[in-house]
């Protein structure tokens, strides 16, 4: 089972949207993620996300991802 909670906020320039989000994935290795996504005028999206995955037999995994999508 996975769930995510997000809420879009307008940027100060009015040209885009900032969406902070967080989520939880339940299962054999529970995972948590927290991040933010910035969308600018439907041409560019940037997101930064941190994750934590709990392992039963090994150390907990941590990760960070930066993603940029540009359309032209």
Protein Blocks (a to p, Z undefined) as FASTA:
>chain_A
ZZddddddddfkopaccdddddddedjbdcddddddddeehlaccdddddddddfklccd
ddddddddddZZ
